[in-house]
Amino acid sequence: MDSQTDKINEERWLTYKDVTHLTSFSRWSISRWVDAKVFPKPIKVGKKRLWKESVVREWMEKQEEKG
């Protein structure tokens, strides 16, 4: 496998609980920011809303850069 395939296979999907734990923000804040298009939109899988961990971490890095 190439490195791109390895990255896809290693990608972790995060639930709301995971995202709130990773970011330290409440579910309410995350939901509000998603609605305002400030936070990445989750992907709907059945009844769940999931985020790729890399997308959330990228958002966090951008917030750090903004200061």
C-alpha positions as CSV (number, residue, x, y, z in Angstrom):
1,M,0.0,0.0,0.0
2,D,1.1,3.5,-0.6
3,S,1.1,6.3,2.0
4,Q,-2.2,7.8,0.8
5,T,-3.9,4.4,1.2
6,D,-2.3,3.9,4.7
7,K,-3.6,7.3,5.8
8,I,-7.2,6.5,4.6
9,N,-7.1,3.2,6.4
10,E,-5.8,4.8,9.6
11,E,-8.4,7.6,9.6
12,R,-10.5,7.7,12.7
13,W,-14.1,8.7,12.8
14,L,-15.2,10.9,15.7
15,T,-18.6,11.1,17.4
16,Y,-20.0,14.2,19.1
17,K,-18.6,12.8,22.4
18,D,-15.2,12.3,20.8
19,V,-15.2,15.8,19.3
20,T,-16.2,17.5,22.6
21,H,-13.5,15.6,24.4
22,L,-10.8,16.4,21.8
23,T,-11.7,20.1,21.6
24,S,-12.9,20.7,25.1
25,F,-16.0,22.5,23.7
26,S,-19.6,21.5,24.5
27,R,-21.9,19.7,22.1
28,W,-24.0,22.8,22.1
29,S,-21.1,25.0,21.0
30,I,-20.1,22.5,18.3
31,S,-23.6,22.3,17.0
32,R,-24.0,26.1,16.9
33,W,-20.7,26.5,15.1
34,V,-21.6,23.8,12.5
35,D,-24.9,25.7,11.9
36,A,-22.9,29.0,11.5
37,K,-20.4,27.2,9.2
38,V,-17.5,28.0,11.6
39,F,-16.8,24.3,12.4
40,P,-16.6,21.4,9.9
41,K,-19.9,19.8,9.1
42,P,-20.3,16.2,10.2
43,I,-21.0,13.4,7.8
44,K,-24.3,11.6,8.5
45,V,-23.9,7.8,8.8
46,G,-27.3,6.3,9.7
47,K,-28.5,8.3,12.7
48,K,-25.0,9.3,13.7
49,R,-23.1,12.4,12.9
50,L,-19.3,11.7,12.5
51,W,-16.2,13.8,11.7
52,K,-12.9,12.6,10.4
53,E,-10.3,13.2,13.1
54,S,-7.9,14.8,10.6
55,V,-10.6,17.4,9.7
56,V,-11.2,18.3,13.3
57,R,-7.5,18.5,14.1
58,E,-6.9,20.7,11.0
59,W,-9.7,23.1,12.3
60,M,-8.0,23.2,15.7
61,E,-4.6,24.1,14.1
62,K,-6.3,26.9,12.2
63,Q,-7.7,28.2,15.4
64,E,-4.3,28.2,17.0
65,E,-2.9,30.2,14.0
66,K,-5.6,32.8,14.4
67,G,-4.4,33.3,18.0
